[in-house]
Amino acid sequence: MRRVEYKDQEVLIHTRSGWRLLDSLAEQGIAVECDCNPKAGTSSARCAVKYPKAEAFLLTAPTEFEYKVLGPEKVEKGWRLGCQALWK
């Protein structure tokens, strides 16, 4: 199990290769609102999740869309969009 932060709350989630971070939260019964539309380039970032930087290697690299929506500073601090981050 891994620890993540969602809406200022620490949560333990199961991980599965190929799953989105969003899927792992849903499996734990945590409903995550997600209105991201990478093709249109729009998002309110409601599915933003903070992941420990020391374990970032377990996820795919941040996408250009994540950098656009969250900004480089937040991404560098471990923030990811749950709909974009995949478990390796």
Backbone atoms as SQL, in Angstrom:
CREATE TABLE atoms (id INTEGER PRIMARY KEY, chain TEXT, resi INTEGER, resn TEXT, atom TEXT, x REAL, y REAL, z REAL);
INSERT INTO atoms VALUES
  (1, 'A', 1, 'MET', 'N', 0.844, -1.180, 0.000),
  (2, 'A', 1, 'MET', 'CA', 0.000, 0.000, 0.000),
  (3, 'A', 1, 'MET', 'C', 0.889, 1.242, 0.000),
  (4, 'A', 2, 'ARG', 'N', 0.378, 2.290, -0.594),
  (5, 'A', 2, 'ARG', 'CA', 1.117, 3.550, -0.702),
  (6, 'A', 2, 'ARG', 'C', 0.309, 4.683, -0.080),
  (7, 'A', 3, 'ARG', 'N', 1.020, 5.682, 0.430),
  (8, 'A', 3, 'ARG', 'CA', 0.378, 6.871, 1.003),
  (9, 'A', 3, 'ARG', 'C', 0.330, 7.980, -0.037),
  (10, 'A', 4, 'VAL', 'N', -0.831, 8.612, -0.136),
  (11, 'A', 4, 'VAL', 'CA', -0.981, 9.800, -0.972),
  (12, 'A', 4, 'VAL', 'C', -1.797, 10.821, -0.197),
  (13, 'A', 5, 'GLU', 'N', -1.781, 12.048, -0.660),
  (14, 'A', 5, 'GLU', 'CA', -2.584, 13.101, -0.042),
  (15, 'A', 5, 'GLU', 'C', -3.608, 13.577, -1.062),
  (16, 'A', 6, 'TYR', 'N', -4.879, 13.537, -0.669),
  (17, 'A', 6, 'TYR', 'CA', -5.958, 14.013, -1.532),
  (18, 'A', 6, 'TYR', 'C', -6.879, 14.887, -0.697),
  (19, 'A', 7, 'LYS', 'N', -7.103, 16.103, -1.149),
  (20, 'A', 7, 'LYS', 'CA', -7.939, 17.073, -0.425),
  (21, 'A', 7, 'LYS', 'C', -7.518, 17.198, 1.040),
  (22, 'A', 8, 'ASP', 'N', -6.225, 17.404, 1.253),
  (23, 'A', 8, 'ASP', 'CA', -5.648, 17.604, 2.592),
  (24, 'A', 8, 'ASP', 'C', -5.846, 16.429, 3.537),
  (25, 'A', 9, 'GLN', 'N', -6.046, 15.240, 2.982),
  (26, 'A', 9, 'GLN', 'CA', -6.218, 14.051, 3.809),
  (27, 'A', 9, 'GLN', 'C', -5.250, 12.973, 3.317),
  (28, 'A', 10, 'GLU', 'N', -4.552, 12.336, 4.246),
  (29, 'A', 10, 'GLU', 'CA', -3.648, 11.254, 3.883),
  (30, 'A', 10, 'GLU', 'C', -4.447, 9.972, 3.704),
  (31, 'A', 11, 'VAL', 'N', -4.161, 9.264, 2.608),
  (32, 'A', 11, 'VAL', 'CA', -4.925, 8.076, 2.250),
  (33, 'A', 11, 'VAL', 'C', -3.961, 6.946, 1.900),
  (34, 'A', 12, 'LEU', 'N', -4.291, 5.717, 2.301),
  (35, 'A', 12, 'LEU', 'CA', -3.531, 4.536, 1.892),
  (36, 'A', 12, 'LEU', 'C', -4.251, 3.888, 0.722),
  (37, 'A', 13, 'ILE', 'N', -3.501, 3.582, -0.344),
  (38, 'A', 13, 'ILE', 'CA', -4.118, 2.989, -1.530),
  (39, 'A', 13, 'ILE', 'C', -3.323, 1.778, -2.007),
  (40, 'A', 14, 'HIS', 'N', -4.009, 0.858, -2.684),
  (41, 'A', 14, 'HIS', 'CA', -3.367, -0.280, -3.342),
  (42, 'A', 14, 'HIS', 'C', -2.910, 0.177, -4.716),
  (43, 'A', 15, 'THR', 'N', -1.842, -0.431, -5.205),
  (44, 'A', 15, 'THR', 'CA', -1.345, -0.077, -6.530),
  (45, 'A', 15, 'THR', 'C', -1.365, -1.297, -7.436),
  (46, 'A', 16, 'ARG', 'N', -1.599, -1.051, -8.726),
  (47, 'A', 16, 'ARG', 'CA', -1.539, -2.106, -9.738),
  (48, 'A', 16, 'ARG', 'C', -0.914, -1.520, -10.990),
  (49, 'A', 17, 'SER', 'N', 0.035, -2.210, -11.549),
  (50, 'A', 17, 'SER', 'CA', 0.703, -1.745, -12.757),
  (51, 'A', 17, 'SER', 'C', -0.317, -1.454, -13.857),
  (52, 'A', 18, 'GLY', 'N', -0.184, -0.281, -14.476),
  (53, 'A', 18, 'GLY', 'CA', -1.086, 0.116, -15.553),
  (54, 'A', 18, 'GLY', 'C', -2.316, 0.876, -15.090),
  (55, 'A', 19, 'TRP', 'N', -2.590, 0.841, -13.799),
  (56, 'A', 19, 'TRP', 'CA', -3.734, 1.586, -13.266),
  (57, 'A', 19, 'TRP', 'C', -3.375, 3.052, -13.139),
  (58, 'A', 20, 'ARG', 'N', -4.390, 3.889, -13.255),
  (59, 'A', 20, 'ARG', 'CA', -4.199, 5.310, -12.972),
  (60, 'A', 20, 'ARG', 'C', -4.251, 5.506, -11.454),
  (61, 'A', 21, 'LEU', 'N', -3.617, 6.538, -10.998),
  (62, 'A', 21, 'LEU', 'CA', -3.688, 6.899, -9.585),
  (63, 'A', 21, 'LEU', 'C', -5.152, 7.079, -9.184),
  (64, 'A', 22, 'LEU', 'N', -5.933, 7.622, -10.085),
  (65, 'A', 22, 'LEU', 'CA', -7.371, 7.820, -9.880),
  (66, 'A', 22, 'LEU', 'C', -8.082, 6.490, -9.622),
  (67, 'A', 23, 'ASP', 'N', -7.711, 5.430, -10.366),
  (68, 'A', 23, 'ASP', 'CA', -8.317, 4.107, -10.191),
  (69, 'A', 23, 'ASP', 'C', -8.016, 3.542, -8.803),
  (70, 'A', 24, 'SER', 'N', -6.795, 3.765, -8.325),
  (71, 'A', 24, 'SER', 'CA', -6.415, 3.275, -6.996),
  (72, 'A', 24, 'SER', 'C', -7.235, 3.950, -5.905),
  (73, 'A', 25, 'LEU', 'N', -7.481, 5.236, -6.060),
  (74, 'A', 25, 'LEU', 'CA', -8.321, 5.949, -5.093),
  (75, 'A', 25, 'LEU', 'C', -9.753, 5.425, -5.136),
  (76, 'A', 26, 'ALA', 'N', -10.276, 5.203, -6.332),
  (77, 'A', 26, 'ALA', 'CA', -11.647, 4.704, -6.481),
  (78, 'A', 26, 'ALA', 'C', -11.800, 3.324, -5.848),
  (79, 'A', 27, 'GLU', 'N', -10.782, 2.482, -5.986),
  (80, 'A', 27, 'GLU', 'CA', -10.835, 1.147, -5.395),
  (81, 'A', 27, 'GLU', 'C', -10.956, 1.221, -3.872),
  (82, 'A', 28, 'GLN', 'N', -10.414, 2.258, -3.272),
  (83, 'A', 28, 'GLN', 'CA', -10.499, 2.446, -1.823),
  (84, 'A', 28, 'GLN', 'C', -11.806, 3.139, -1.423),
  (85, 'A', 29, 'GLY', 'N', -12.683, 3.386, -2.393),
  (86, 'A', 29, 'GLY', 'CA', -13.963, 4.016, -2.100),
  (87, 'A', 29, 'GLY', 'C', -13.903, 5.528, -2.019),
  (88, 'A', 30, 'ILE', 'N', -12.829, 6.106, -2.551),
  (89, 'A', 30, 'ILE', 'CA', -12.675, 7.556, -2.523),
  (90, 'A', 30, 'ILE', 'C', -13.121, 8.116, -3.865),
  (91, 'A', 31, 'ALA', 'N', -14.241, 8.795, -3.848),
  (92, 'A', 31, 'ALA', 'CA', -14.772, 9.376, -5.082),
  (93, 'A', 31, 'ALA', 'C', -13.976, 10.626, -5.434),
  (94, 'A', 32, 'VAL', 'N', -13.408, 10.619, -6.615),
  (95, 'A', 32, 'VAL', 'CA', -12.595, 11.737, -7.071),
  (96, 'A', 32, 'VAL', 'C', -13.275, 12.377, -8.271),
  (97, 'A', 33, 'GLU', 'N', -13.551, 13.663, -8.150),
  (98, 'A', 33, 'GLU', 'CA', -14.119, 14.393, -9.280),
  (99, 'A', 33, 'GLU', 'C', -13.004, 14.680, -10.274),
  (100, 'A', 34, 'CYS', 'N', -13.271, 14.395, -11.538),
  (101, 'A', 34, 'CYS', 'CA', -12.253, 14.644, -12.553),
  (102, 'A', 34, 'CYS', 'C', -12.921, 15.204, -13.800),
  (103, 'A', 35, 'ASP', 'N', -12.542, 16.419, -14.147),
  (104, 'A', 35, 'ASP', 'CA', -13.091, 17.049, -15.349),
  (105, 'A', 35, 'ASP', 'C', -11.990, 17.355, -16.361),
  (106, 'A', 36, 'CYS', 'N', -10.893, 16.625, -16.267),
  (107, 'A', 36, 'CYS', 'CA', -9.758, 16.874, -17.158),
  (108, 'A', 36, 'CYS', 'C', -10.095, 16.479, -18.592),
  (109, 'A', 37, 'ASN', 'N', -9.646, 17.290, -19.508),
  (110, 'A', 37, 'ASN', 'CA', -9.816, 17.020, -20.928),
  (111, 'A', 37, 'ASN', 'C', -8.511, 17.397, -21.630),
  (112, 'A', 38, 'PRO', 'N', -7.536, 16.459, -21.638),
  (113, 'A', 38, 'PRO', 'CA', -6.239, 16.778, -22.231),
  (114, 'A', 38, 'PRO', 'C', -6.321, 17.219, -23.689),
  (115, 'A', 39, 'LYS', 'N', -7.259, 16.657, -24.450),
  (116, 'A', 39, 'LYS', 'CA', -7.378, 17.040, -25.864),
  (117, 'A', 39, 'LYS', 'C', -7.765, 18.503, -26.002),
  (118, 'A', 40, 'ALA', 'N', -8.642, 18.967, -25.121),
  (119, 'A', 40, 'ALA', 'CA', -9.057, 20.376, -25.148),
  (120, 'A', 40, 'ALA', 'C', -8.107, 21.246, -24.324),
  (121, 'A', 41, 'GLY', 'N', -7.280, 20.595, -23.502),
  (122, 'A', 41, 'GLY', 'CA', -6.331, 21.332, -22.662),
  (123, 'A', 41, 'GLY', 'C', -6.971, 22.004, -21.469),
  (124, 'A', 42, 'THR', 'N', -8.096, 21.450, -20.987),
  (125, 'A', 42, 'THR', 'CA', -8.809, 22.075, -19.872),
  (126, 'A', 42, 'THR', 'C', -8.862, 21.165, -18.645),
  (127, 'A', 43, 'SER', 'N', -8.857, 21.780, -17.481),
  (128, 'A', 43, 'SER', 'CA', -8.970, 21.057, -16.224),
  (129, 'A', 43, 'SER', 'C', -9.104, 22.050, -15.083),
  (130, 'A', 44, 'SER', 'N', -9.845, 21.653, -14.055),
  (131, 'A', 44, 'SER', 'CA', -9.898, 22.462, -12.838),
  (132, 'A', 44, 'SER', 'C', -8.952, 21.877, -11.790),
  (133, 'A', 45, 'ALA', 'N', -8.276, 20.787, -12.137),
  (134, 'A', 45, 'ALA', 'CA', -7.310, 20.104, -11.261),
  (135, 'A', 45, 'ALA', 'C', -7.956, 19.535, -10.003),
  (136, 'A', 46, 'ARG', 'N', -9.238, 19.194, -10.070),
  (137, 'A', 46, 'ARG', 'CA', -9.900, 18.616, -8.897),
  (138, 'A', 46, 'ARG', 'C', -9.377, 17.223, -8.566),
  (139, 'A', 47, 'CYS', 'N', -8.729, 16.583, -9.526),
  (140, 'A', 47, 'CYS', 'CA', -8.197, 15.241, -9.264),
  (141, 'A', 47, 'CYS', 'C', -6.721, 15.287, -8.875),
  (142, 'A', 48, 'ALA', 'N', -6.235, 16.456, -8.459),
  (143, 'A', 48, 'ALA', 'CA', -4.831, 16.594, -8.056),
  (144, 'A', 48, 'ALA', 'C', -4.564, 15.811, -6.771),
  (145, 'A', 49, 'VAL', 'N', -3.477, 15.053, -6.789),
  (146, 'A', 49, 'VAL', 'CA', -3.083, 14.204, -5.670),
  (147, 'A', 49, 'VAL', 'C', -1.606, 14.459, -5.389),
  (148, 'A', 50, 'LYS', 'N', -1.246, 14.566, -4.115),
  (149, 'A', 50, 'LYS', 'CA', 0.168, 14.739, -3.770),
  (150, 'A', 50, 'LYS', 'C', 0.757, 13.374, -3.457),
  (151, 'A', 51, 'TYR', 'N', 1.860, 13.080, -4.145),
  (152, 'A', 51, 'TYR', 'CA', 2.523, 11.795, -3.998),
  (153, 'A', 51, 'TYR', 'C', 3.930, 12.034, -3.459),
  (154, 'A', 52, 'PRO', 'N', 4.426, 11.175, -2.551),
  (155, 'A', 52, 'PRO', 'CA', 5.767, 11.385, -2.000),
  (156, 'A', 52, 'PRO', 'C', 6.836, 11.385, -3.095),
  (157, 'A', 53, 'LYS', 'N', 7.623, 12.429, -3.154),
  (158, 'A', 53, 'LYS', 'CA', 8.662, 12.540, -4.184),
  (159, 'A', 53, 'LYS', 'C', 9.638, 11.373, -4.147),
  (160, 'A', 54, 'ALA', 'N', 9.922, 10.845, -2.979),
  (161, 'A', 54, 'ALA', 'CA', 10.873, 9.739, -2.857),
  (162, 'A', 54, 'ALA', 'C', 10.379, 8.473, -3.562),
  (163, 'A', 55, 'GLU', 'N', 9.083, 8.383, -3.818),
  (164, 'A', 55, 'GLU', 'CA', 8.518, 7.208, -4.477),
  (165, 'A', 55, 'GLU', 'C', 7.995, 7.530, -5.872),
  (166, 'A', 56, 'ALA', 'N', 8.355, 8.675, -6.392),
  (167, 'A', 56, 'ALA', 'CA', 7.858, 9.104, -7.703),
  (168, 'A', 56, 'ALA', 'C', 8.242, 8.137, -8.815),
  (169, 'A', 57, 'PHE', 'N', 9.311, 7.384, -8.618),
  (170, 'A', 57, 'PHE', 'CA', 9.753, 6.433, -9.638),
  (171, 'A', 57, 'PHE', 'C', 8.730, 5.323, -9.881),
  (172, 'A', 58, 'LEU', 'N', 7.774, 5.148, -8.976),
  (173, 'A', 58, 'LEU', 'CA', 6.742, 4.129, -9.135),
  (174, 'A', 58, 'LEU', 'C', 5.650, 4.548, -10.121),
  (175, 'A', 59, 'LEU', 'N', 5.632, 5.824, -10.476),
  (176, 'A', 59, 'LEU', 'CA', 4.641, 6.360, -11.411),
  (177, 'A', 59, 'LEU', 'C', 5.309, 6.750, -12.723),
  (178, 'A', 60, 'THR', 'N', 4.504, 6.813, -13.787),
  (179, 'A', 60, 'THR', 'CA', 5.020, 7.323, -15.050),
  (180, 'A', 60, 'THR', 'C', 5.423, 8.780, -14.867),
  (181, 'A', 61, 'ALA', 'N', 6.242, 9.272, -15.767),
  (182, 'A', 61, 'ALA', 'CA', 6.694, 10.668, -15.694),
  (183, 'A', 61, 'ALA', 'C', 5.508, 11.615, -15.872),
  (184, 'A', 62, 'PRO', 'N', 5.549, 12.773, -15.240),
  (185, 'A', 62, 'PRO', 'CA', 4.473, 13.756, -15.419),
  (186, 'A', 62, 'PRO', 'C', 4.317, 14.130, -16.898),
  (187, 'A', 63, 'THR', 'N', 3.081, 14.321, -17.302),
  (188, 'A', 63, 'THR', 'CA', 2.781, 14.669, -18.689),
  (189, 'A', 63, 'THR', 'C', 2.866, 16.182, -18.895),
  (190, 'A', 64, 'GLU', 'N', 2.942, 16.586, -20.157),
  (191, 'A', 64, 'GLU', 'CA', 2.922, 18.019, -20.477),
  (192, 'A', 64, 'GLU', 'C', 1.640, 18.658, -19.955),
  (193, 'A', 65, 'PHE', 'N', 0.536, 17.906, -20.037),
  (194, 'A', 65, 'PHE', 'CA', -0.752, 18.403, -19.560),
  (195, 'A', 65, 'PHE', 'C', -0.687, 18.698, -18.062),
  (196, 'A', 66, 'GLU', 'N', -0.046, 17.818, -17.286),
  (197, 'A', 66, 'GLU', 'CA', 0.091, 18.047, -15.845),
  (198, 'A', 66, 'GLU', 'C', 0.903, 19.306, -15.569),
  (199, 'A', 67, 'TYR', 'N', 1.988, 19.493, -16.321),
  (200, 'A', 67, 'TYR', 'CA', 2.793, 20.708, -16.145),
  (201, 'A', 67, 'TYR', 'C', 1.977, 21.952, -16.478),
  (202, 'A', 68, 'LYS', 'N', 1.136, 21.851, -17.505),
  (203, 'A', 68, 'LYS', 'CA', 0.311, 22.998, -17.906),
  (204, 'A', 68, 'LYS', 'C', -0.730, 23.323, -16.832),
  (205, 'A', 69, 'VAL', 'N', -1.409, 22.292, -16.336),
  (206, 'A', 69, 'VAL', 'CA', -2.509, 22.486, -15.383),
  (207, 'A', 69, 'VAL', 'C', -1.999, 22.824, -13.977),
  (208, 'A', 70, 'LEU', 'N', -1.039, 22.062, -13.489),
  (209, 'A', 70, 'LEU', 'CA', -0.556, 22.230, -12.114),
  (210, 'A', 70, 'LEU', 'C', 0.574, 23.247, -11.993),
  (211, 'A', 71, 'GLY', 'N', 1.332, 23.399, -13.054),
  (212, 'A', 71, 'GLY', 'CA', 2.506, 24.270, -13.021),
  (213, 'A', 71, 'GLY', 'C', 3.730, 23.490, -12.576),
  (214, 'A', 72, 'PRO', 'N', 4.905, 23.883, -13.069),
  (215, 'A', 72, 'PRO', 'CA', 6.142, 23.166, -12.751),
  (216, 'A', 72, 'PRO', 'C', 6.445, 23.071, -11.254),
  (217, 'A', 73, 'GLU', 'N', 6.158, 24.126, -10.501),
  (218, 'A', 73, 'GLU', 'CA', 6.469, 24.113, -9.065),
  (219, 'A', 73, 'GLU', 'C', 5.700, 23.029, -8.325),
  (220, 'A', 74, 'LYS', 'N', 4.393, 22.921, -8.597),
  (221, 'A', 74, 'LYS', 'CA', 3.590, 21.897, -7.916),
  (222, 'A', 74, 'LYS', 'C', 4.021, 20.497, -8.343),
  (223, 'A', 75, 'VAL', 'N', 4.279, 20.316, -9.638),
  (224, 'A', 75, 'VAL', 'CA', 4.712, 19.000, -10.118),
  (225, 'A', 75, 'VAL', 'C', 6.021, 18.606, -9.439),
  (226, 'A', 76, 'GLU', 'N', 6.947, 19.539, -9.323),
  (227, 'A', 76, 'GLU', 'CA', 8.228, 19.257, -8.679),
  (228, 'A', 76, 'GLU', 'C', 8.069, 18.948, -7.189),
  (229, 'A', 77, 'LYS', 'N', 6.987, 19.399, -6.576),
  (230, 'A', 77, 'LYS', 'CA', 6.718, 19.115, -5.156),
  (231, 'A', 77, 'LYS', 'C', 5.980, 17.794, -4.965),
  (232, 'A', 78, 'GLY', 'N', 5.675, 17.081, -6.064),
  (233, 'A', 78, 'GLY', 'CA', 5.038, 15.772, -5.950),
  (234, 'A', 78, 'GLY', 'C', 3.570, 15.737, -6.311),
  (235, 'A', 79, 'TRP', 'N', 3.003, 16.850, -6.768),
  (236, 'A', 79, 'TRP', 'CA', 1.595, 16.867, -7.153),
  (237, 'A', 79, 'TRP', 'C', 1.424, 16.253, -8.534),
  (238, 'A', 80, 'ARG', 'N', 0.389, 15.430, -8.689),
  (239, 'A', 80, 'ARG', 'CA', 0.065, 14.797, -9.963),
  (240, 'A', 80, 'ARG', 'C', -1.437, 14.867, -10.180),
  (241, 'A', 81, 'LEU', 'N', -1.861, 14.761, -11.433),
  (242, 'A', 81, 'LEU', 'CA', -3.282, 14.621, -11.742),
  (243, 'A', 81, 'LEU', 'C', -3.589, 13.129, -11.699),
  (244, 'A', 82, 'GLY', 'N', -4.556, 12.755, -10.884),
  (245, 'A', 82, 'GLY', 'CA', -4.889, 11.343, -10.722),
  (246, 'A', 82, 'GLY', 'C', -5.295, 10.656, -12.006),
  (247, 'A', 83, 'CYS', 'N', -5.813, 11.420, -12.952),
  (248, 'A', 83, 'CYS', 'CA', -6.249, 10.846, -14.226),
  (249, 'A', 83, 'CYS', 'C', -5.091, 10.645, -15.197),
  (250, 'A', 84, 'GLN', 'N', -3.937, 11.220, -14.913),
  (251, 'A', 84, 'GLN', 'CA', -2.791, 11.153, -15.823),
  (252, 'A', 84, 'GLN', 'C', -1.673, 10.227, -15.333),
  (253, 'A', 85, 'ALA', 'N', -1.494, 10.122, -14.037),
  (254, 'A', 85, 'ALA', 'CA', -0.391, 9.339, -13.473),
  (255, 'A', 85, 'ALA', 'C', -0.735, 7.850, -13.477),
  (256, 'A', 86, 'LEU', 'N', 0.136, 7.061, -14.088),
  (257, 'A', 86, 'LEU', 'CA', -0.039, 5.605, -14.148),
  (258, 'A', 86, 'LEU', 'C', 1.022, 4.920, -13.302),
  (259, 'A', 87, 'TRP', 'N', 0.627, 3.814, -12.655),
  (260, 'A', 87, 'TRP', 'CA', 1.594, 2.998, -11.917),
  (261, 'A', 87, 'TRP', 'C', 2.410, 2.203, -12.917),
  (262, 'A', 88, 'LYS', 'N', 3.708, 2.138, -12.690),
  (263, 'A', 88, 'LYS', 'CA', 4.592, 1.344, -13.565),
  (264, 'A', 88, 'LYS', 'C', 4.452, -0.124, -13.255);
